Amino acid sequence: MTTFTRLAIPDVVLVQPKRHGDERGYFCETYKKSDFDAFGIDTVFVQDNESLSRHVGVVRGLHFQTPPFAQAKLVRAARGAIFDVAVDIRKGSPSFGQWVGATLSAARGEQLLVPHGFAHGFCTLEPDTLVVYKVDAPYAPANDAGILWDDPAIGITWPVAAEAAILSAKDRVQPRLQDYATPFAL
Ligand SMILES: Cc1cn([C@H]2C[C@H](O)[C@@H](COP(=O)(O)OP(=O)(O)O[C@H]3O[C@H](C)C(=O)[C@H](O)[C@H]3O)O2)c(=O)[nH]c1=O
């Protein structure tokens, strides 16, 4: 049975599917809608994504899509490990501008559910880390947006120094949260 644990920002949920081990290895139902429905999360996912990051210290984020293509994400590491982060960017939220993080590893199989209204990002902890994740809205480039990964006002304690982080050109120049008019509200 999959277990669900609400994090310090309770809309963000750590998900731990059960692994059935034997002498060959293990079997795991990595996603079962009925388990999520029973927990009260009726998200309908419509797209699976995969990204490979070759080095330790690759930072992807902080990303989100704006409405009407806002995305909830169910994230896991299929190989390697990441420090995964969600930032509350909903106007009026008591946790606006606050973040929660969790280590997601292929070895343990944890997953993070990141709801609408949160920016998402991760930092790789191992080389050749493969991140796979479900989203509940299709990719919409015109609605693709971001916040600066190391915005001092958010203060994420990333496991990589700024000078060592490996970022896309896009992610180096994302706006700070204070300079971004978030379209999300609680
Ligand atoms: C997200 C996405 C991207 N692309 C194309 C667009 C670019 O040509 C290429 C790389 O895109 P990007 O640099 O935005 O990829 P990431 O930096 O891994 O971004 C993702 O990483 C963070 C952690 C997220 O939470 C988002 O899912 C997503 O923004 O893939 C697609 O064709 N479909 C897609 O759904």
PDBQT file of the ligand as one rigid body, heavy atoms in Angstrom, charges set to zero:
ROOT
HETATM    1  C1  LIG A 201       9.071  20.751 -19.813  1.00  0.00    +0.000 C 
HETATM    2  C2  LIG A 201       9.086  20.386 -21.268  1.00  0.00    +0.000 A 
HETATM    3  C3  LIG A 201      10.123  20.757 -22.094  1.00  0.00    +0.000 A 
HETATM    4  N1  LIG A 201      10.108  20.409 -23.408  1.00  0.00    +0.000 N 
HETATM    5  C4  LIG A 201      11.250  20.789 -24.243  1.00  0.00    +0.000 C 
HETATM    6  C5  LIG A 201      11.522  22.282 -24.276  1.00  0.00    +0.000 C 
HETATM    7  C6  LIG A 201      13.014  22.360 -24.476  1.00  0.00    +0.000 C 
HETATM    8  O1  LIG A 201      13.326  22.294 -25.867  1.00  0.00    +0.000 OA
HETATM    9  C7  LIG A 201      13.539  21.094 -23.799  1.00  0.00    +0.000 C 
HETATM   10  C8  LIG A 201      14.139  21.345 -22.417  1.00  0.00    +0.000 C 
HETATM   11  O2  LIG A 201      13.177  22.068 -21.666  1.00  0.00    +0.000 OA
HETATM   12  P1  LIG A 201      13.584  22.705 -20.273  1.00  0.00    +0.000 P 
HETATM   13  O3  LIG A 201      14.962  23.295 -20.378  1.00  0.00    +0.000 OA
HETATM   14  O4  LIG A 201      12.468  23.584 -19.805  1.00  0.00    +0.000 OA
HETATM   15  O5  LIG A 201      13.671  21.384 -19.381  1.00  0.00    +0.000 OA
HETATM   16  P2  LIG A 201      13.859  21.380 -17.774  1.00  0.00    +0.000 P 
HETATM   17  O6  LIG A 201      14.840  22.432 -17.372  1.00  0.00    +0.000 OA
HETATM   18  O7  LIG A 201      14.113  19.974 -17.401  1.00  0.00    +0.000 OA
HETATM   19  O8  LIG A 201      12.447  21.836 -17.230  1.00  0.00    +0.000 OA
HETATM   20  C9  LIG A 201      11.625  20.988 -16.451  1.00  0.00    +0.000 C 
HETATM   21  O9  LIG A 201      12.228  20.888 -15.200  1.00  0.00    +0.000 OA
HETATM   22  C10 LIG A 201      11.535  21.358 -14.062  1.00  0.00    +0.000 C 
HETATM   23  C11 LIG A 201      12.161  20.729 -12.850  1.00  0.00    +0.000 C 
HETATM   24  C12 LIG A 201      10.079  21.167 -14.101  1.00  0.00    +0.000 C 
HETATM   25  O10 LIG A 201       9.415  21.018 -13.068  1.00  0.00    +0.000 OA
HETATM   26  C13 LIG A 201       9.383  21.246 -15.381  1.00  0.00    +0.000 C 
HETATM   27  O11 LIG A 201       8.668  20.051 -15.642  1.00  0.00    +0.000 OA
HETATM   28  C14 LIG A 201      10.228  21.553 -16.528  1.00  0.00    +0.000 C 
HETATM   29  O12 LIG A 201      10.274  22.963 -16.632  1.00  0.00    +0.000 OA
HETATM   30  O13 LIG A 201      12.409  20.202 -23.689  1.00  0.00    +0.000 OA
HETATM   31  C15 LIG A 201       9.066  19.685 -23.967  1.00  0.00    +0.000 A 
HETATM   32  O14 LIG A 201       9.058  19.392 -25.168  1.00  0.00    +0.000 OA
HETATM   33  N2  LIG A 201       8.023  19.314 -23.165  1.00  0.00    +0.000 N 
HETATM   34  C16 LIG A 201       7.986  19.625 -21.827  1.00  0.00    +0.000 A 
HETATM   35  O15 LIG A 201       7.006  19.243 -21.123  1.00  0.00    +0.000 OA
ENDROOT
TORSDOF 0
